[in-house]
Amino acid sequence: MKRLFLIIPISLCLAIPACKKASGPVNGKSVQPNNNLDSMVSMTATVNGQAWHSDTAYGYYVQYSGNDSNLRSLLITATQKINDTLTTITFNIPNYTGPTAYTIDPPVNTATYYVGNFRNFGASGSVVITSDTAYALKGRFTFIAGTDTITSGVFNVALP
């Protein structure tokens, strides 16, 4: 029994230093969009003649499930809230290959404009990706979604 009282404190003395948190690298990525390299994350457009400016904007890649596939989709979403109405512009570009012009041609490349719970699919238009860096995706767009005309669109979104 005396040995037990001796072994427990010695074990605790050896175990406590092992609980120290490892310090991370100083140059690790931050959790902020664009790793603090770009504070201009936004999307702007003219919707039916009225200025539209996003409150939030982001882009992300979706890898295909095949192990041998290098294909990926690009999804871009931006929202704006005015009074209690939420409006959203989204783009879905399957088989994203990098900076180039993508024609809106559903069901392949799609653009959607939401007003509250009402969804208007883009029937025609284009999304032009002008820059694709490790932290930001920049481009411009225009499309017609039902009775809504979205023109002079510009985005600068963070990529994960």
VMD Tcl script that builds the backbone (N, CA, C; Angstrom):
set m [mol new atoms 480]
animate dup $m
set s [atomselect $m all]
$s set {name element resname resid chain x y z} {
  {N N MET 1 A 0.813 -1.186 0.000}
  {CA C MET 1 A 0.000 0.000 0.000}
  {C C MET 1 A 0.869 1.268 0.000}
  {N N LYS 2 A 2.014 1.195 0.713}
  {CA C LYS 2 A 2.923 2.338 0.753}
  {C C LYS 2 A 3.503 2.616 -0.629}
  {N N ARG 3 A 3.711 1.556 -1.390}
  {CA C ARG 3 A 4.228 1.740 -2.739}
  {C C ARG 3 A 3.235 2.490 -3.616}
  {N N LEU 4 A 1.944 2.220 -3.427}
  {CA C LEU 4 A 0.899 2.881 -4.211}
  {C C LEU 4 A 0.925 4.392 -3.967}
  {N N PHE 5 A 1.123 4.785 -2.719}
  {CA C PHE 5 A 1.189 6.210 -2.399}
  {C C PHE 5 A 2.443 6.858 -2.990}
  {N N LEU 6 A 3.441 6.092 -3.249}
  {CA C LEU 6 A 4.658 6.587 -3.853}
  {C C LEU 6 A 4.548 6.616 -5.389}
  {N N ILE 7 A 3.919 5.615 -5.972}
  {CA C ILE 7 A 3.796 5.505 -7.434}
  {C C ILE 7 A 2.840 6.552 -8.001}
  {N N ILE 8 A 1.736 6.826 -7.334}
  {CA C ILE 8 A 0.737 7.785 -7.844}
  {C C ILE 8 A 1.339 9.184 -7.970}
  {N N PRO 9 A 1.980 9.767 -6.971}
  {CA C PRO 9 A 2.558 11.107 -7.152}
  {C C PRO 9 A 3.646 11.151 -8.220}
  {N N ILE 10 A 4.441 10.100 -8.313}
  {CA C ILE 10 A 5.479 10.074 -9.340}
  {C C ILE 10 A 4.845 10.029 -10.729}
  {N N SER 11 A 3.791 9.235 -10.880}
  {CA C SER 11 A 3.080 9.155 -12.171}
  {C C SER 11 A 2.466 10.497 -12.540}
  {N N LEU 12 A 1.889 11.184 -11.569}
  {CA C LEU 12 A 1.299 12.503 -11.836}
  {C C LEU 12 A 2.377 13.509 -12.246}
  {N N CYS 13 A 3.495 13.458 -11.600}
  {CA C CYS 13 A 4.588 14.376 -11.949}
  {C C CYS 13 A 5.090 14.133 -13.372}
  {N N LEU 14 A 5.051 12.901 -13.820}
  {CA C LEU 14 A 5.470 12.589 -15.183}
  {C C LEU 14 A 4.382 12.908 -16.202}
  {N N ALA 15 A 3.108 12.794 -15.811}
  {CA C ALA 15 A 1.995 12.983 -16.745}
  {C C ALA 15 A 1.662 14.451 -16.975}
  {N N ILE 16 A 1.805 15.288 -15.982}
  {CA C ILE 16 A 1.416 16.697 -16.108}
  {C C ILE 16 A 2.208 17.419 -17.195}
  {N N PRO 17 A 3.526 17.284 -17.305}
  {CA C PRO 17 A 4.238 17.968 -18.398}
  {C C PRO 17 A 3.816 17.476 -19.791}
  {N N ALA 18 A 3.325 16.253 -19.886}
  {CA C ALA 18 A 2.896 15.732 -21.184}
  {C C ALA 18 A 1.613 16.393 -21.661}
  {N N CYS 19 A 0.893 17.095 -20.799}
  {CA C CYS 19 A -0.374 17.744 -21.168}
  {C C CYS 19 A -0.174 19.135 -21.756}
  {N N LYS 20 A 1.048 19.572 -21.903}
  {CA C LYS 20 A 1.320 20.903 -22.440}
  {C C LYS 20 A 0.848 20.986 -23.893}
  {N N LYS 21 A 0.198 22.092 -24.237}
  {CA C LYS 21 A -0.289 22.312 -25.596}
  {C C LYS 21 A 0.891 22.666 -26.509}
  {N N ALA 22 A 0.924 22.024 -27.653}
  {CA C ALA 22 A 1.976 22.315 -28.619}
  {C C ALA 22 A 1.689 23.649 -29.293}
  {N N SER 23 A 2.701 24.485 -29.409}
  {CA C SER 23 A 2.509 25.767 -30.067}
  {C C SER 23 A 2.506 25.565 -31.578}
  {N N GLY 24 A 1.666 26.330 -32.267}
  {CA C GLY 24 A 1.546 26.206 -33.715}
  {C C GLY 24 A 2.555 27.075 -34.441}
  {N N PRO 25 A 2.630 26.919 -35.745}
  {CA C PRO 25 A 3.567 27.746 -36.500}
  {C C PRO 25 A 3.107 29.201 -36.540}
  {N N VAL 26 A 4.059 30.084 -36.534}
  {CA C VAL 26 A 3.763 31.509 -36.531}
  {C C VAL 26 A 3.128 31.932 -37.842}
  {N N ASN 27 A 3.450 31.276 -38.933}
  {CA C ASN 27 A 2.932 31.672 -40.234}
  {C C ASN 27 A 1.699 30.870 -40.641}
  {N N GLY 28 A 0.961 30.278 -39.706}
  {CA C GLY 28 A -0.242 29.510 -40.020}
  {C C GLY 28 A -1.350 30.416 -40.508}
  {N N LYS 29 A -2.306 29.846 -41.235}
  {CA C LYS 29 A -3.423 30.627 -41.765}
  {C C LYS 29 A -4.352 31.079 -40.644}
  {N N SER 30 A -4.879 32.278 -40.762}
  {CA C SER 30 A -5.848 32.764 -39.805}
  {C C SER 30 A -7.231 32.269 -40.214}
  {N N VAL 31 A -8.207 32.474 -39.333}
  {CA C VAL 31 A -9.563 32.036 -39.642}
  {C C VAL 31 A -10.335 33.114 -40.379}
  {N N GLN 32 A -9.738 34.249 -40.625}
  {CA C GLN 32 A -10.424 35.328 -41.313}
  {C C GLN 32 A -10.395 35.099 -42.813}
  {N N PRO 33 A -11.421 35.591 -43.527}
  {CA C PRO 33 A -11.442 35.421 -44.981}
  {C C PRO 33 A -10.176 35.966 -45.632}
  {N N ASN 34 A -9.697 35.252 -46.624}
  {CA C ASN 34 A -8.539 35.650 -47.412}
  {C C ASN 34 A -7.260 35.764 -46.595}
  {N N ASN 35 A -7.238 35.184 -45.381}
  {CA C ASN 35 A -6.031 35.185 -44.566}
  {C C ASN 35 A -5.479 36.603 -44.394}
  {N N ASN 36 A -6.378 37.558 -44.245}
  {CA C ASN 36 A -6.042 38.981 -44.074}
  {C C ASN 36 A -5.353 39.576 -45.281}
  {N N LEU 37 A -5.356 38.911 -46.410}
  {CA C LEU 37 A -4.709 39.462 -47.595}
  {C C LEU 37 A -5.645 40.358 -48.393}
  {N N ASP 38 A -6.952 40.202 -48.208}
  {CA C ASP 38 A -7.904 40.961 -49.001}
  {C C ASP 38 A -9.115 41.308 -48.154}
  {N N SER 39 A -9.319 42.581 -47.897}
  {CA C SER 39 A -10.454 43.004 -47.084}
  {C C SER 39 A -11.648 43.412 -47.946}
  {N N MET 40 A -11.569 43.217 -49.249}
  {CA C MET 40 A -12.623 43.660 -50.152}
  {C C MET 40 A -13.559 42.512 -50.564}
  {N N VAL 41 A -13.788 41.544 -49.697}
  {CA C VAL 41 A -14.664 40.421 -50.006}
  {C C VAL 41 A -16.090 40.953 -50.145}
  {N N SER 42 A -16.638 40.863 -51.368}
  {CA C SER 42 A -17.979 41.397 -51.600}
  {C C SER 42 A -18.476 40.994 -52.980}
  {N N MET 43 A -19.740 41.305 -53.212}
  {CA C MET 43 A -20.341 41.172 -54.532}
  {C C MET 43 A -21.260 42.374 -54.722}
  {N N THR 44 A -21.157 43.000 -55.876}
  {CA C THR 44 A -22.034 44.118 -56.205}
  {C C THR 44 A -22.658 43.858 -57.564}
  {N N ALA 45 A -23.829 44.456 -57.790}
  {CA C ALA 45 A -24.520 44.307 -59.074}
  {C C ALA 45 A -25.607 45.368 -59.164}
  {N N THR 46 A -26.210 45.433 -60.326}
  {CA C THR 46 A -27.398 46.256 -60.530}
  {C C THR 46 A -28.539 45.293 -60.798}
  {N N VAL 47 A -29.540 45.306 -59.927}
  {CA C VAL 47 A -30.687 44.405 -60.048}
  {C C VAL 47 A -31.906 45.239 -60.380}
  {N N ASN 48 A -32.432 45.038 -61.584}
  {CA C ASN 48 A -33.597 45.792 -62.061}
  {C C ASN 48 A -33.394 47.299 -61.913}
  {N N GLY 49 A -32.179 47.769 -62.211}
  {CA C GLY 49 A -31.887 49.189 -62.163}
  {C C GLY 49 A -31.509 49.713 -60.788}
  {N N GLN 50 A -31.537 48.875 -59.746}
  {CA C GLN 50 A -31.213 49.291 -58.387}
  {C C GLN 50 A -29.875 48.690 -57.966}
  {N N ALA 51 A -29.090 49.455 -57.225}
  {CA C ALA 51 A -27.800 48.962 -56.747}
  {C C ALA 51 A -28.004 47.849 -55.730}
  {N N TRP 52 A -27.203 46.802 -55.864}
  {CA C TRP 52 A -27.249 45.657 -54.948}
  {C C TRP 52 A -25.833 45.436 -54.442}
  {N N HIS 53 A -25.651 45.348 -53.122}
  {CA C HIS 53 A -24.335 45.139 -52.520}
  {C C HIS 53 A -24.463 44.089 -51.427}
  {N N SER 54 A -23.616 43.092 -51.472}
  {CA C SER 54 A -23.730 41.975 -50.536}
  {C C SER 54 A -23.295 42.346 -49.123}
  {N N ASP 55 A -23.916 41.658 -48.156}
  {CA C ASP 55 A -23.474 41.712 -46.772}
  {C C ASP 55 A -22.409 40.639 -46.535}
  {N N THR 56 A -22.599 39.487 -47.179}
  {CA C THR 56 A -21.641 38.391 -47.097}
  {C C THR 56 A -21.446 37.805 -48.480}
  {N N ALA 57 A -20.244 37.326 -48.754}
  {CA C ALA 57 A -19.951 36.696 -50.047}
  {C C ALA 57 A -18.847 35.670 -49.837}
  {N N TYR 58 A -19.017 34.509 -50.424}
  {CA C TYR 58 A -17.987 33.485 -50.316}
  {C C TYR 58 A -18.064 32.529 -51.492}
  {N N GLY 59 A -16.970 31.836 -51.729}
  {CA C GLY 59 A -16.909 30.824 -52.766}
  {C C GLY 59 A -16.266 29.574 -52.210}
  {N N TYR 60 A -16.607 28.455 -52.779}
  {CA C TYR 60 A -15.976 27.218 -52.349}
  {C C TYR 60 A -15.998 26.193 -53.465}
  {N N TYR 61 A -15.057 25.260 -53.382}
  {CA C TYR 61 A -14.946 24.184 -54.351}
  {C C TYR 61 A -15.601 22.928 -53.798}
  {N N VAL 62 A -16.170 22.136 -54.698}
  {CA C VAL 62 A -16.718 20.842 -54.331}
  {C C VAL 62 A -16.017 19.814 -55.203}
  {N N GLN 63 A -15.235 18.944 -54.567}
  {CA C GLN 63 A -14.548 17.892 -55.285}
  {C C GLN 63 A -15.522 16.776 -55.630}
  {N N TYR 64 A -15.356 16.177 -56.790}
  {CA C TYR 64 A -16.171 15.028 -57.154}
  {C C TYR 64 A -15.742 13.825 -56.336}
  {N N SER 65 A -16.640 12.889 -56.167}
  {CA C SER 65 A -16.380 11.767 -55.273}
  {C C SER 65 A -15.439 10.720 -55.858}
  {N N GLY 66 A -15.209 10.727 -57.156}
  {CA C GLY 66 A -14.312 9.745 -57.749}
  {C C GLY 66 A -12.876 9.966 -57.313}
  {N N ASN 67 A -12.205 8.917 -56.925}
  {CA C ASN 67 A -10.832 9.041 -56.442}
  {C C ASN 67 A -9.858 9.459 -57.530}
  {N N ASP 68 A -10.152 9.120 -58.772}
  {CA C ASP 68 A -9.224 9.419 -59.849}
  {C C ASP 68 A -9.602 10.677 -60.624}
  {N N SER 69 A -10.509 11.489 -60.085}
  {CA C SER 69 A -10.991 12.662 -60.799}
  {C C SER 69 A -10.366 13.935 -60.253}
  {N N ASN 70 A -9.910 14.791 -61.150}
  {CA C ASN 70 A -9.417 16.109 -60.766}
  {C C ASN 70 A -10.481 17.175 -60.991}
  {N N LEU 71 A -11.682 16.767 -61.362}
  {CA C LEU 71 A -12.758 17.708 -61.623}
  {C C LEU 71 A -13.303 18.263 -60.312}
  {N N ARG 72 A -13.776 19.503 -60.378}
  {CA C ARG 72 A -14.407 20.126 -59.219}
  {C C ARG 72 A -15.419 21.145 -59.675}
  {N N SER 73 A -16.370 21.419 -58.804}
  {CA C SER 73 A -17.383 22.442 -59.062}
  {C C SER 73 A -17.031 23.691 -58.273}
  {N N LEU 74 A -17.431 24.834 -58.800}
  {CA C LEU 74 A -17.254 26.106 -58.111}
  {C C LEU 74 A -18.629 26.616 -57.723}
  {N N LEU 75 A -18.806 26.951 -56.459}
  {CA C LEU 75 A -20.048 27.527 -55.965}
  {C C LEU 75 A -19.737 28.888 -55.359}
  {N N ILE 76 A -20.522 29.895 -55.739}
  {CA C ILE 76 A -20.359 31.250 -55.218}
  {C C ILE 76 A -21.717 31.699 -54.697}
  {N N THR 77 A -21.734 32.252 -53.487}
  {CA C THR 77 A -22.973 32.715 -52.874}
  {C C THR 77 A -22.739 34.065 -52.222}
  {N N ALA 78 A -23.689 34.980 -52.407}
  {CA C ALA 78 A -23.642 36.288 -51.753}
  {C C ALA 78 A -25.050 36.674 -51.334}
  {N N THR 79 A -25.173 37.276 -50.164}
  {CA C THR 79 A -26.487 37.659 -49.645}
  {C C THR 79 A -26.503 39.126 -49.234}
  {N N GLN 80 A -27.697 39.677 -49.296}
  {CA C GLN 80 A -27.927 41.052 -48.848}
  {C C GLN 80 A -29.256 41.066 -48.102}
  {N N LYS 81 A -29.283 41.727 -46.956}
  {CA C LYS 81 A -30.522 41.844 -46.192}
  {C C LYS 81 A -30.909 43.308 -46.107}
  {N N ILE 82 A -32.077 43.624 -46.646}
  {CA C ILE 82 A -32.624 44.979 -46.566}
  {C C ILE 82 A -33.954 44.870 -45.849}
  {N N ASN 83 A -34.089 45.655 -44.774}
  {CA C ASN 83 A -35.237 45.541 -43.877}
  {C C ASN 83 A -35.301 44.097 -43.399}
  {N N ASP 84 A -36.350 43.368 -43.684}
  {CA C ASP 84 A -36.419 41.961 -43.286}
  {C C ASP 84 A -36.413 41.032 -44.484}
  {N N THR 85 A -36.025 41.539 -45.655}
  {CA C THR 85 A -35.998 40.718 -46.867}
  {C C THR 85 A -34.564 40.347 -47.212}
  {N N LEU 86 A -34.352 39.048 -47.350}
  {CA C LEU 86 A -33.034 38.532 -47.707}
  {C C LEU 86 A -33.004 38.254 -49.200}
  {N N THR 87 A -32.008 38.798 -49.902}
  {CA C THR 87 A -31.812 38.492 -51.324}
  {C C THR 87 A -30.460 37.809 -51.470}
  {N N THR 88 A -30.403 36.855 -52.384}
  {CA C THR 88 A -29.195 36.052 -52.560}
  {C C THR 88 A -28.921 35.848 -54.042}
  {N N ILE 89 A -27.670 35.910 -54.418}
  {CA C ILE 89 A -27.228 35.564 -55.769}
  {C C ILE 89 A -26.281 34.384 -55.630}
  {N N THR 90 A -26.540 33.323 -56.393}
  {CA C THR 90 A -25.679 32.140 -56.352}
  {C C THR 90 A -25.272 31.724 -57.760}
  {N N PHE 91 A -24.082 31.162 -57.853}
  {CA C PHE 91 A -23.586 30.597 -59.102}
  {C C PHE 91 A -23.107 29.175 -58.826}
  {N N ASN 92 A -23.358 28.281 -59.753}
  {CA C ASN 92 A -22.870 26.907 -59.677}
  {C C ASN 92 A -22.231 26.583 -61.019}
  {N N ILE 93 A -20.931 26.346 -61.002}
  {CA C ILE 93 A -20.189 26.047 -62.226}
  {C C ILE 93 A -19.553 24.671 -62.070}
  {N N PRO 94 A -20.207 23.622 -62.582}
  {CA C PRO 94 A -19.582 22.297 -62.540}
  {C C PRO 94 A -18.411 22.247 -63.517}
  {N N ASN 95 A -17.496 21.373 -63.291}
  {CA C ASN 95 A -16.323 21.229 -64.152}
  {C C ASN 95 A -15.546 22.543 -64.277}
  {N N TYR 96 A -15.348 23.205 -63.155}
  {CA C TYR 96 A -14.595 24.457 -63.131}
  {C C TYR 96 A -13.143 24.182 -63.521}
  {N N THR 97 A -12.647 24.943 -64.484}
  {CA C THR 97 A -11.297 24.719 -64.997}
  {C C THR 97 A -10.350 25.890 -64.761}
  {N N GLY 98 A -10.836 26.981 -64.195}
  {CA C GLY 98 A -9.974 28.132 -63.942}
  {C C GLY 98 A -10.531 29.384 -64.581}
  {N N PRO 99 A -9.762 30.474 -64.573}
  {CA C PRO 99 A -10.228 31.747 -65.113}
  {C C PRO 99 A -10.571 31.651 -66.593}
  {N N THR 100 A -11.813 31.931 -66.907}
  {CA C THR 100 A -12.334 31.983 -68.275}
  {C C THR 100 A -13.794 32.425 -68.192}
  {N N ALA 101 A -14.453 32.520 -69.327}
  {CA C ALA 101 A -15.877 32.887 -69.362}
  {C C ALA 101 A -16.719 31.625 -69.333}
  {N N TYR 102 A -17.750 31.634 -68.493}
  {CA C TYR 102 A -18.683 30.511 -68.380}
  {C C TYR 102 A -20.078 31.032 -68.730}
  {N N THR 103 A -20.692 30.430 -69.718}
  {CA C THR 103 A -22.034 30.834 -70.141}
  {C C THR 103 A -23.069 30.203 -69.219}
  {N N ILE 104 A -24.053 30.990 -68.823}
  {CA C ILE 104 A -25.153 30.461 -68.022}
  {C C ILE 104 A -26.028 29.644 -68.968}
  {N N ASP 105 A -26.015 28.332 -68.790}
  {CA C ASP 105 A -26.807 27.436 -69.629}
  {C C ASP 105 A -27.325 26.270 -68.786}
  {N N PRO 106 A -28.406 26.522 -68.024}
  {CA C PRO 106 A -28.941 25.476 -67.151}
  {C C PRO 106 A -29.263 24.220 -67.937}
  {N N PRO 107 A -29.090 23.070 -67.384}
  {CA C PRO 107 A -28.753 22.757 -65.991}
  {C C PRO 107 A -27.264 22.656 -65.732}
  {N N VAL 108 A -26.404 23.024 -66.681}
  {CA C VAL 108 A -24.957 22.896 -66.460}
  {C C VAL 108 A -24.477 24.055 -65.587}
  {N N ASN 109 A -24.196 25.199 -66.147}
  {CA C ASN 109 A -23.780 26.379 -65.375}
  {C C ASN 109 A -25.037 27.150 -65.003}
  {N N THR 110 A -25.229 27.378 -63.702}
  {CA C THR 110 A -26.469 28.020 -63.272}
  {C C THR 110 A -26.196 29.277 -62.461}
  {N N ALA 111 A -27.131 30.207 -62.559}
  {CA C ALA 111 A -27.161 31.412 -61.741}
  {C C ALA 111 A -28.576 31.512 -61.189}
  {N N THR 112 A -28.688 31.888 -59.931}
  {CA C THR 112 A -30.001 31.979 -59.296}
  {C C THR 112 A -30.069 33.258 -58.481}
  {N N TYR 113 A -31.234 33.919 -58.543}
  {CA C TYR 113 A -31.478 35.118 -57.752}
  {C C TYR 113 A -32.669 34.834 -56.844}
  {N N TYR 114 A -32.437 34.908 -55.544}
  {CA C TYR 114 A -33.489 34.648 -54.555}
  {C C TYR 114 A -33.944 35.966 -53.944}
  {N N VAL 115 A -35.261 36.105 -53.786}
  {CA C VAL 115 A -35.837 37.213 -53.028}
  {C C VAL 115 A -36.710 36.557 -51.969}
  {N N GLY 116 A -36.228 36.577 -50.727}
  {CA C GLY 116 A -36.927 35.844 -49.675}
  {C C GLY 116 A -36.941 34.363 -50.016}
  {N N ASN 117 A -38.144 33.776 -50.103}
  {CA C ASN 117 A -38.280 32.359 -50.440}
  {C C ASN 117 A -38.537 32.122 -51.920}
  {N N PHE 118 A -38.571 33.176 -52.719}
  {CA C PHE 118 A -38.835 33.036 -54.148}
  {C C PHE 118 A -37.527 32.918 -54.913}
  {N N ARG 119 A -37.477 31.909 -55.768}
  {CA C ARG 119 A -36.252 31.596 -56.503}
  {C C ARG 119 A -36.470 31.864 -57.981}
  {N N ASN 120 A -35.550 32.620 -58.582}
  {CA C ASN 120 A -35.586 32.908 -60.009}
  {C C ASN 120 A -34.309 32.379 -60.646}
  {N N PHE 121 A -34.458 31.391 -61.523}
  {CA C PHE 121 A -33.304 30.789 -62.182}
  {C C PHE 121 A -32.861 31.634 -63.364}
  {N N GLY 122 A -31.552 31.778 -63.514}
  {CA C GLY 122 A -31.005 32.493 -64.658}
  {C C GLY 122 A -31.152 31.664 -65.915}
  {N N ALA 123 A -31.718 32.278 -66.953}
  {CA C ALA 123 A -31.927 31.577 -68.224}
  {C C ALA 123 A -30.798 31.871 -69.209}
  {N N SER 124 A -30.185 33.027 -69.078}
  {CA C SER 124 A -29.093 33.393 -69.977}
  {C C SER 124 A -28.169 34.355 -69.251}
  {N N GLY 125 A -26.958 34.466 -69.755}
  {CA C GLY 125 A -25.982 35.362 -69.163}
  {C C GLY 125 A -24.614 34.723 -69.135}
  {N N SER 126 A -23.714 35.311 -68.346}
  {CA C SER 126 A -22.363 34.772 -68.262}
  {C C SER 126 A -21.714 35.135 -66.936}
  {N N VAL 127 A -20.751 34.310 -66.551}
  {CA C VAL 127 A -19.892 34.554 -65.396}
  {C C VAL 127 A -18.467 34.482 -65.923}
  {N N VAL 128 A -17.713 35.543 -65.728}
  {CA C VAL 128 A -16.329 35.594 -66.204}
  {C C VAL 128 A -15.420 35.624 -64.988}
  {N N ILE 129 A -14.647 34.567 -64.812}
  {CA C ILE 129 A -13.674 34.511 -63.727}
  {C C ILE 129 A -12.394 35.153 -64.252}
  {N N THR 130 A -11.981 36.259 -63.631}
  {CA C THR 130 A -10.800 36.983 -64.098}
  {C C THR 130 A -9.543 36.630 -63.320}
  {N N SER 131 A -9.698 36.188 -62.069}
  {CA C SER 131 A -8.546 35.858 -61.244}
  {C C SER 131 A -8.916 34.777 -60.247}
  {N N ASP 132 A -8.044 33.785 -60.120}
  {CA C ASP 132 A -8.254 32.683 -59.181}
  {C C ASP 132 A -6.932 32.443 -58.464}
  {N N THR 133 A -6.794 33.032 -57.267}
  {CA C THR 133 A -5.573 32.864 -56.491}
  {C C THR 133 A -5.848 31.919 -55.331}
  {N N ALA 134 A -4.856 31.709 -54.503}
  {CA C ALA 134 A -5.023 30.804 -53.368}
  {C C ALA 134 A -6.004 31.347 -52.340}
  {N N TYR 135 A -6.253 32.645 -52.328}
  {CA C TYR 135 A -7.104 33.231 -51.308}
  {C C TYR 135 A -8.341 33.937 -51.846}
  {N N ALA 136 A -8.367 34.327 -53.100}
  {CA C ALA 136 A -9.490 35.110 -53.610}
  {C C ALA 136 A -9.860 34.679 -55.020}
  {N N LEU 137 A -11.117 34.865 -55.310}
  {CA C LEU 137 A -11.660 34.575 -56.625}
  {C C LEU 137 A -12.368 35.845 -57.084}
  {N N LYS 138 A -11.932 36.398 -58.221}
  {CA C LYS 138 A -12.493 37.654 -58.714}
  {C C LYS 138 A -13.129 37.424 -60.075}
  {N N GLY 139 A -14.179 38.186 -60.345}
  {CA C GLY 139 A -14.829 38.063 -61.637}
  {C C GLY 139 A -15.972 39.042 -61.799}
  {N N ARG 140 A -16.678 38.875 -62.919}
  {CA C ARG 140 A -17.833 39.728 -63.221}
  {C C ARG 140 A -18.938 38.851 -63.807}
  {N N PHE 141 A -20.158 39.365 -63.794}
  {CA C PHE 141 A -21.282 38.554 -64.256}
  {C C PHE 141 A -22.449 39.426 -64.691}
  {N N THR 142 A -23.316 38.814 -65.451}
  {CA C THR 142 A -24.593 39.398 -65.848}
  {C C THR 142 A -25.521 38.249 -66.209}
  {N N PHE 143 A -26.794 38.341 -65.834}
  {CA C PHE 143 A -27.743 37.307 -66.214}
  {C C PHE 143 A -29.172 37.805 -66.062}
  {N N ILE 144 A -30.073 37.104 -66.713}
  {CA C ILE 144 A -31.508 37.383 -66.633}
  {C C ILE 144 A -32.160 36.192 -65.947}
  {N N ALA 145 A -32.897 36.471 -64.868}
  {CA C ALA 145 A -33.550 35.426 -64.080}
  {C C ALA 145 A -35.036 35.758 -63.980}
  {N N GLY 146 A -35.845 35.128 -64.816}
  {CA C GLY 146 A -37.277 35.428 -64.824}
  {C C GLY 146 A -37.500 36.863 -65.233}
  {N N THR 147 A -38.139 37.642 -64.360}
  {CA C THR 147 A -38.391 39.056 -64.656}
  {C C THR 147 A -37.293 39.956 -64.102}
  {N N ASP 148 A -36.278 39.366 -63.484}
  {CA C ASP 148 A -35.191 40.143 -62.894}
  {C C ASP 148 A -33.984 40.180 -63.826}
  {N N THR 149 A -33.439 41.390 -64.003}
  {CA C THR 149 A -32.248 41.571 -64.823}
  {C C THR 149 A -31.107 41.995 -63.918}
  {N N ILE 150 A -30.072 41.186 -63.889}
  {CA C ILE 150 A -28.910 41.449 -63.052}
  {C C ILE 150 A -27.747 41.794 -63.981}
  {N N THR 151 A -27.243 43.024 -63.868}
  {CA C THR 151 A -26.176 43.494 -64.750}
  {C C THR 151 A -25.046 44.100 -63.917}
  {N N SER 152 A -23.942 44.384 -64.579}
  {CA C SER 152 A -22.778 45.051 -63.974}
  {C C SER 152 A -22.323 44.373 -62.692}
  {N N GLY 153 A -22.424 43.068 -62.640}
  {CA C GLY 153 A -22.029 42.332 -61.445}
  {C C GLY 153 A -20.534 42.148 -61.345}
  {N N VAL 154 A -20.009 42.334 -60.145}
  {CA C VAL 154 A -18.593 42.161 -59.854}
  {C C VAL 154 A -18.481 41.450 -58.515}
  {N N PHE 155 A -17.572 40.483 -58.421}
  {CA C PHE 155 A -17.373 39.817 -57.133}
  {C C PHE 155 A -15.900 39.634 -56.843}
  {N N ASN 156 A -15.613 39.567 -55.567}
  {CA C ASN 156 A -14.299 39.264 -55.014}
  {C C ASN 156 A -14.586 38.447 -53.774}
  {N N VAL 157 A -14.498 37.134 -53.881}
  {CA C VAL 157 A -14.884 36.265 -52.771}
  {C C VAL 157 A -13.696 35.477 -52.255}
  {N N ALA 158 A -13.766 35.143 -50.987}
  {CA C ALA 158 A -12.716 34.348 -50.358}
  {C C ALA 158 A -12.917 32.881 -50.684}
  {N N LEU 159 A -11.840 32.197 -50.864}
  {CA C LEU 159 A -11.887 30.748 -51.050}
  {C C LEU 159 A -11.326 30.083 -49.805}
  {N N PRO 160 A -11.865 28.933 -49.459}
  {CA C PRO 160 A -11.369 28.261 -48.257}
  {C C PRO 160 A -9.957 27.726 -48.459}
}
mol reanalyze $m
mol bondsrecalc $m
mol representation Tube
mol addrep $m
